[in-house]
């Protein structure tokens, strides 16, 4: 049954643009809140933890918005972000993205791991999910045409 729902979702999302996907995510979030209100008070804490984990795992890479002032002050970062917009990325690289966007100097920051860098080095064959146990290239549901929503 779940396979049918996922297949229908993949088919529907192919024709969506960024605004459609953002609206869908807001609707799903609102639905989740409504469902959450129906959970008995004694069980809401466990449901809140689970939903928080799901939220962080699925919603972080939605978009990077740049103001006109940011683009004027950091044109090289803005150019790199635009150039890398269709490249593969995982939540594990969030630290490097934030450091790159904000120009934060840190001994742990690796510029080549940041989408905000012209030296970003990852592609589908390099990245893994599930704490390094699954290569994105081996993920049957991660087809290249499904990766971009712009």
C-alpha positions as CSV (number, residue, x, y, z in Angstrom):
1,X,0.0,0.0,0.0
2,X,2.8,2.4,0.9
3,X,4.5,1.7,-2.4
4,X,1.4,2.9,-4.3
5,X,1.3,6.1,-2.2
6,X,5.0,6.8,-2.8
7,X,4.7,6.1,-6.6
8,X,1.8,8.5,-6.8
9,X,3.8,11.1,-4.9
10,X,6.8,10.8,-7.2
11,X,4.6,11.1,-10.2
12,X,2.9,14.2,-8.9
13,X,6.1,15.9,-7.8
14,X,7.7,15.7,-11.2
15,X,5.4,18.5,-12.5
16,X,5.9,20.7,-9.4
17,X,8.1,23.8,-9.2
18,X,9.7,25.1,-6.0
19,X,6.6,27.1,-4.9
20,X,4.4,24.0,-5.3
21,X,6.8,21.9,-3.2
22,X,6.9,24.6,-0.5
23,X,3.1,24.8,-0.4
24,X,2.9,21.0,-0.2
25,X,5.3,20.9,2.7
26,X,3.3,23.6,4.5
27,X,0.1,21.7,4.0
28,X,1.7,18.5,5.3
29,X,3.0,20.3,8.3
30,X,-0.4,21.7,9.0
31,X,-1.9,18.3,8.6
32,X,0.7,16.9,11.0
33,X,-0.2,19.6,13.6
34,X,-3.9,18.7,13.3
35,X,-3.2,15.0,13.7
36,X,-0.9,15.8,16.7
37,X,-3.7,17.7,18.4
38,X,-5.7,14.4,18.4
39,X,-2.9,12.5,20.3
40,X,-3.7,12.0,24.0
41,X,-1.7,14.3,26.3
42,X,0.1,11.4,27.9
43,X,1.6,10.3,24.5
44,X,2.3,13.7,23.0
45,X,5.9,13.8,24.2
46,X,7.0,10.7,22.3
47,X,5.1,11.9,19.2
48,X,6.8,15.3,19.5
49,X,10.3,13.7,19.6
50,X,9.5,11.5,16.6
51,X,8.0,14.3,14.6
52,X,11.0,16.6,15.4
53,X,13.4,13.9,14.1
54,X,11.4,13.5,11.0
55,X,11.2,17.3,10.4
56,X,14.9,17.8,10.8
57,X,15.7,14.8,8.5
58,X,13.5,15.9,5.7
59,X,13.1,19.7,5.8
60,X,16.5,21.2,6.2
61,X,17.6,21.2,2.5
62,X,14.5,23.1,1.2
63,X,16.2,26.3,0.0
64,X,18.8,29.0,0.6
65,X,17.5,32.5,0.2
66,X,19.9,35.4,-0.5
67,X,19.0,39.0,-0.1
68,X,20.2,41.6,-2.6
69,X,22.6,42.9,0.0
70,X,24.1,39.5,0.5
71,X,24.6,39.0,-3.2
72,X,26.2,42.4,-3.4
73,X,28.6,41.7,-0.5
74,X,29.4,38.1,-1.4
75,X,28.9,37.7,-5.1
76,X,31.3,34.7,-5.3
77,X,29.2,32.8,-2.7
78,X,25.9,33.7,-4.5
79,X,27.4,32.5,-7.8
80,X,28.6,29.2,-6.3
81,X,25.2,28.6,-4.7
82,X,23.5,29.1,-8.0
83,X,26.1,27.0,-9.9
84,X,25.6,24.1,-7.3
85,X,21.8,24.3,-7.0
86,X,21.3,21.0,-8.9
87,X,24.1,19.1,-7.2
88,X,23.6,16.3,-4.7
89,X,23.9,17.2,-1.0
90,X,23.1,15.6,2.3
91,X,22.2,17.0,5.8
92,X,25.7,15.9,7.0
93,X,27.1,18.8,5.0
94,X,24.9,21.5,6.7
95,X,27.8,22.7,8.9
96,X,30.0,23.4,5.9
97,X,27.1,25.1,4.1
98,X,26.5,27.4,7.0
99,X,30.2,28.2,7.4
100,X,30.5,28.9,3.7
101,X,27.4,31.1,3.5
102,X,28.4,33.1,6.5
103,X,32.2,33.1,5.8
104,X,32.9,31.5,9.2
105,X,36.5,30.5,9.8
106,X,36.7,27.2,11.6
107,X,39.3,24.4,11.8
108,X,36.5,21.9,11.1
109,X,35.1,23.8,8.0
110,X,36.0,22.2,4.7
111,X,35.3,24.6,1.8
112,X,35.0,21.8,-0.8
113,X,32.1,20.4,1.3
114,X,30.0,23.6,1.0
115,X,27.5,24.3,-1.7
116,X,28.5,28.0,-1.3
117,X,32.0,27.2,-2.7
118,X,33.1,27.0,-6.3
119,X,35.2,24.0,-5.2
120,X,32.2,21.9,-4.0
121,X,33.3,18.4,-4.8
122,X,30.4,15.9,-4.3
123,X,28.2,14.2,-6.8
124,X,25.8,11.3,-6.7
125,X,28.5,8.6,-6.5
126,X,30.3,10.3,-3.5
127,X,27.6,10.8,-1.0
128,X,26.0,8.5,1.5
129,X,22.9,8.5,3.7
130,X,21.9,6.6,6.9
131,X,25.2,7.4,8.6
132,X,27.3,6.3,5.7
133,X,25.6,2.9,5.2
134,X,23.8,3.6,1.9
135,X,25.4,5.3,-1.2
136,X,23.0,7.7,-2.9
137,X,24.0,6.1,-6.2
138,X,22.6,2.8,-4.9
139,X,19.4,4.3,-3.6
140,X,16.7,3.0,-6.0
141,X,14.3,5.8,-5.0
142,X,16.8,8.6,-5.5
143,X,16.6,8.9,-9.3
144,X,18.5,11.9,-10.7
145,X,15.3,13.4,-12.2
146,X,13.7,13.5,-8.7
147,X,16.6,15.4,-7.2
148,X,15.8,18.9,-8.6
149,X,12.6,20.7,-7.7
150,X,13.3,24.1,-9.3
